[in-house]
């Protein structure tokens, strides 16, 4: 068992034979060195000091945290099962007045209310909360820790990150908190969640940062995970670090019961802060737009493309927009964007969104075994109309054939009509997939359309076979296919092993 150096066992040195006059001094020095070394060996690793109390922090930040109550008018829907009263029954006049207005039976609308949390970010009354807290609300009421209640105006929302910005008017300056740097938060750091759980009023819970960089469903997700208790009603409330800075906006929980089980998620302040700045200036978000569809590069896709390792974002479709204007093509792998490496699709989406509208940025792509630099002037995602480029004209059909574990057939006008494909769509339709084949393992199925093989468009079985042989002659282990399923294009790398 390790011991503190103050309780370390004494070290005794016993001489068994005569020593020189300098012996005692040398032995004393040796003993001191041994004691020092032993104390280092048994000293425990010093952990970060645990707060004795969170009371001072809670007292400091609570005045800027608010409870949010919304009301929404919901029109009642008649389903034909309304009650019927016999002629002359008591309260018939009241019943008819309630249900039979303007000659039509219609119940009165009802009021729906919801509860949530928020926090003030400026003395002049700007308040941050979740979009789902105030969505479709007719009236938004904000209650402060002091008991002050004000009506809030909606400034703007961003459903993509579930962030909303409100504004209240008040004669005096309001208590406010500031955003901190969520990137500086480390797993294991203490955090404090403040809000209005289950409508119980102001409540504080403490925990740690359990994980970083969590993604739930959105393209721009960057959640901090925490075990601080978060329940319904905490939505939109702040997650504080120990300096009293907001490093997250409490948004969601993972729970089979609907209550906290220690898995809560707060949108990182670095994402929320950028969204809030845009909502405050424009009333809406202004994200950069590249104009491509992309997918992650897997190991087999990297091998098919000739990349040393799987990285970057593989372009599956180029739409009318900035990327097309800059010369980007389907099959390019985006390796670097705006002087920074691209790890995967999620990394690229967030960086493009944050890069700024109208900026000209350098994009390095991997194409035909070489890197090329394209200069792209980013558009505005919110105004983009993504239209895919049409493909080349279709070639005459041929008899179906089985290749690489798939039964393939060339597209005809009749097949296009039966599959509801756009006119002019070319490629090979997968009629069936062999059980146990690599094609089945990779998720291909009947109805998929293969439009490219080896990054070359294919519309005939002969062209497909040529791409297979070319890949084998080049020593490739896999062949990269462009597969469309409905409106969703993706690359699949199939094994070429016979």
N, C-alpha and C positions, 0 to 999 in steps of 0.2 A: 504494500500500500504506500503510495506517495505521501510524503509528509512535507509540511512547510519547513523552510530552512531554519526557522527559529526552534523547531522541535527535532532537528536532525540529530542522529546519534553521534555521540562524541567519538573522535578518532584518536586512538592511543598508539604511540610508536614506542616499542621496547627495544633497547640496544642489547644485543647478545654478546658483544665483544667490545673491547676498548676502542675508543675513537680518538681522533686528533682533538686539539684544543678548539678547533672551529666546529667540531661535531655537533654540540648542542644547538648552536645557532642554525646550522644547516638543517638539523632535524626539526627545529621549530618552524622554519620556513616551509619545509616539506609538509608538515602537519597542517599549516594554514592553507596551503595550496590544495591539499586533499579535502579539507573541510569545505573550501569554496567550490571545488568541482562537484562534491557530493550534494551541496545545497542547490546547485544548478540542475543536477540530475533529478532531484526529487521535488523541485518547486513546481506547483501546478500551473498550467496555462491560464493566464489571466483573462477571464471572459469580460465582455462589455458589462459595465455596472448596470444592474437592473434598477429602474426607477423605484424609489420608495413609494411614491404616490404620483398619480396623474392629475391631482387636484388643481395645481397651479396652471397647468396647460389647459385643462378643461375650463377653468375660470377665465382664462385669457381669450379663448377662441369662441366660446359659446355665444357671446353677444352678436357675432356675425353669422350665426347659423339660424335658419328660419324654417318654420313649418309652412307647408304649402297646401292649401285646400282649393280644389277646383269644383265648379258645378257645370254640368252640361245638360241641356234640354234634349231629351230623347223622345222622339215621336213614337207613340204606342202603335203597334201594328195590329190591325184587326184580322183575326183568323177565322171569322165566321162562327166561333164558338161562344159568342157573347150571350149572356143570359136573356131569356124571354119572360116577360111578365104577362099574366092573363089580364084581359080587359077588366077594369074596375079594381085592380089590386091596389093595396096601400102603396104610397110613394110612387105611383105610376107617372105622375107629372114630373117629379124630380128625375126619375129614371130616363124618361124621354128627353128631357132637357139636356141631360148629361151625355147620352149616347146618340141623340138624333139631332144633330146640328146641320143646318142648311140642307135638310132632307136626306142627309147621309149619316149612317150610324158610325160614330167615331169617338173613341175614348180620349180623355184628356192626356196631353203629353205629361211626362214625368221628369223629375230632376234626378240626375245621376251625379254622385260626388266621389271624388278620389282624394287620397292623401299622399303627400310626399315630403321631401326635404329639399333644401337648397342652401346657398351661402352667398353673402354679399362680397363683391370683389372691388367695390369702389365706394367712396363716401357719398357720391351723388346717386347711388341706388341701383347699380347694375347687379343682377342676381343670376347665378348659374344653377341650373337644375337639369333633370333628365327630360328629354322630349316626351317620353311615354307618360310622364307625370301630368303634363299640361296639354297633351294632344286633344284637339277638338273641344277644348274648354270654352265655355261662354264667359265665365268669370274666374279670375285667379285672385285668391286672397293670400296674403303673406303675413304670418305672425312671427314677431321677433321674441327673443328671449325675455325682453323687458315687458312683454305683454302688448306692445304696440302692434296694431293690425292695419295694413295698407292694401289697397287694390293695385295689382301689378298689370303692366302692359307687356304683351309679347313683342319682343324685338325681332327674334329670328330663331329658327330651329334647324337642326341637322340630323335627320333620321339615321344617316349612315353611321354616326357615332353616338346617337341617342343623347345629344346635347341640346339644350335650349337656353336662351338668354332672355331674361325679364328685366323690367325697369319699374321702379317705384319712385314716387315723388314725395319729398318730405322737407320741411323747413330747415331742420338741423342736419348736420353731417351724420351719416350712419356708420356704425362700426363695420369694419371690413377686414378681410384676410387676403393674403397674397398667394399666388401660385409658387410652388417650389419646383425643383428639378427632379422629375420622376426617374430620370436616367441615373441619378446619384443614389437612389434607393437600392439597398442591398437586401438579398434574401436573409431574413433573420432580424432586420431592423424593426424596432418598435413603431407601431402606428396607432392612431386614435380615430375611431369612427364616431361621428356625432350626427344625430338626426331625430326622426319622429317615427320610431318603429311601431307598427300596428296601432297608430293613432294615440300612443301613450304620452305624447309630448316629448320634450327635450330629453334625450338619453345619450349616454356616453358608453362606448365599449372599447376595450383595448385588445391588441393582438400584435402579430408580427406580419411582415411581408413574407408570404409563403412561397411565392413564385413571381416571375416577371415575364413580360412578353406573351401573355396568354391571348389566344384568339378564340372567339366564340363563333360568330357567323359573318361578321362584316369584313369588307376589304381593308378597312383602316383600323382594325382592332389592335389595341396594344394595352391589355389589361394587366393591372397588378392584382395578384391573388392574395387574399388575406384571410386569417382565421379570426379576426375581430368580428364579433357578432353583428351581422347585417340581416335585417328582416324586411318584410313588406312595410313600406313607409319610410325606410332609409334611402330609397331611390332618390338620387339627385343630391344627397348630402355629401359632405367632404370627408376625405380620408387624410388625416394630418400626420406629418412626421413630428419628431420631438422638438423641432424648432418652431412649431406652430404654422408651418407652410402646408398648403394643400398640394398633395402629390397624386391625388386621384379623386374621381367623382364616382361614388358608390352607385352601381348600376344593376347588378344581377347577383343571384345566388344559385348554387347548384344544390338541389335538395329534393329528395323523394317525398317529403312531407309538406313542403311549402315554408318551413321554418329553417332557421340557421342550423347548419351542421358543421360550421367551420370552414366552408368553401364559398367565399364571396369574391366578387370581382369589381374593381374600380377602374374606370377608364383613366389612363395615365394623364397626368397634368400636361405633359409635353404635347400630346395630341389635343386634349381639351383646350389648352391655352391658345393654340393656333386657330382652332375652330371659333372660339369666343372672339378673338381679335377680328376675324372676318365678319362674324355676325354683327359685331359692334360697329364696324366701318361700313359694311354693305347691306346688312340685313339678311344676308344669305352667304353660303360658302362659295369660294372661288378656287377650285382645285385645278391643278394642271392636268392636261389630257394629251396622251401620246397617240391614241387611235389604233391600238392593237389589242388582240386577244393573245393570252400567253399561258404557258403551263410550265411546271417545274421540269428540270432536266434530271432524269433518273440515270442510273449507271448504264443500263442497256441503251438508252437514248444517246448518252454521251459516247458510247462505243460506236454506235451507228453513225454519229456525226464526225467522229475522229477527234473528239475532245479528250484531253488527258484525264479529266475528272469531272464529275457532275456538278456544275455550277451555272449560275445565270438564269435567264428566263427565255424560254423557247417561244418564238412567235408562231402562233397557229393561224392567225388571220390578220391581214392589214386592211383597215377600213379607210374610207375617204377621210383624210385629215392630215395632221402634221407628219406622222411617220411615213405615209405614202408619198407626201410631197418631198420628203427628204431622201426617198429612194429605198426605204426599208421593204423587205419582201418576206413572205411566208417562209419559215425555215431558218431565218436568222436567229442566232442566240445572242441576246443582249448581255454582254459581259460587264460593261462599265456604263454608268450614267452620271453625267455632270461631275466628272473627275472622281467618282467613287465606284468601287466594285459592287456588283449586284450578286447577292447571295442566292436569292430565289424570287419567285413571283411576288410574294407578299412584301418583300423588301422593295422591289421595284415599284409596285403600286403606291406604296406610302411615299416614296421619295419623289415620284412624278407628281403626286398630289400636292406635296409641299414645295415643289420647285418654283412655282409661280407662273401665272398666266402671261403669255407673250414673251417669255424668256427664250433665248436661243442657247441650247445646251448641246454639248458633244456627247454622242452615243456611240460606243464601240461595240460592234457586232462581229460574231464569228460566222463566216460564210465561205463555203467551198474550201475549207481548210486554212483560211487566212482571216486575220482581223482587219476590219475596215472601220473607218471613222465617219459617222454621219452627223451633220448638224441639223438639229430639229428645233423648230420654234413651236413651243407648247401652246396648245389651244385651251379652251375653257370647257371642262368636263360637263358642267351644268347646262351648257348650250349646245353640246355636241349632238349630232345626229349620225349615229354609227351605221354606215351603209357599206356592206361588203362589196368588194369588186367582183364583177361577173367573171366566170371562167371561160375558157375557150369553147368553141363549138364541139358538139359531140361527134364521135366517129361511128361508123356502121357497126351494128351488133354482131356478135359471134356466139357460138355454142358455149354454154357454161363449162368450167373446168375446175378441178381441185388442185389448189396450190397452197403450200405452207399450212395445211390443215384447214383450209377454207374452201368452200364451193363458191366460186366467183362467177358473176355474169356481167356482161356489158349492159349499160343503161340504154333503154329504148324509150320512145315517147310514151308508150303504154305503161311501162314501169314507172316512169316519172309521174304520170298521172295517178297511178295506183298508190304511190308512196307520197303524193302531195309535195313533190320536189319542185323547186322553181324551174321555169323553162330555161334550157341551156345548161343545166347541171350536167357535168360530165364525171366519169369515174367508173368504178366497178362496184356493183352491189354484192354484199355478202349474203348469200342465200342460206347457208348453214355453216356451222363450225363443228369440226371433229371433236368428239369428247376426249378429254385428256391432252389435247394439243396445246402448244404454247399460245396459240390464238385464243383458246378458251381461257387459259390462265390469265392472259392479259385483258380479258373482259370483252373481247369482240363477240358479236352476236348477229343473228340474221336481221337484215334491214339496215345495217351499217353501210356507209358508202365510202370506199377508199378513193381519194382523189389524187393522192401523190404516193410515189414509192421512191425511196432514195432521194427525196426532195425534188423530184421531177414529176410533173403532171402525167397521169396515166388515164387513158380512156379505153384502152383495148387490152385484152388478155396478153397479146404479143408484147406490148410495151411493158406490162407487169413482169412477164418472164425475163425480158431483157434486163430490167432493173435487178432482178434476183441474181442473174448470172454475173452482172457487173459487180455486185457487192461481193459475191463469192470469189471472183477473180481478184478483187482488191484485198482479199484476206479478211473481210468483215465477218464477224460472228452474228451480226443482226442486221435487219433491214428496217429502215425508218419509214413508217407509213403515216400518211395524214388521213385520219378517219373522221367522218362527220356522222353525228347522230342527231337528227333534227337540226337545230341551229347551233349545236355545240361542236366545234372542231377541236381535235386533239391529236397529238402525235403518239404513236405506239411503235415500239421497237420489237419486231418478231425475230425469233431465233431462226438462223439459216441452216441449222444442223439437219441433216437428212434422216 
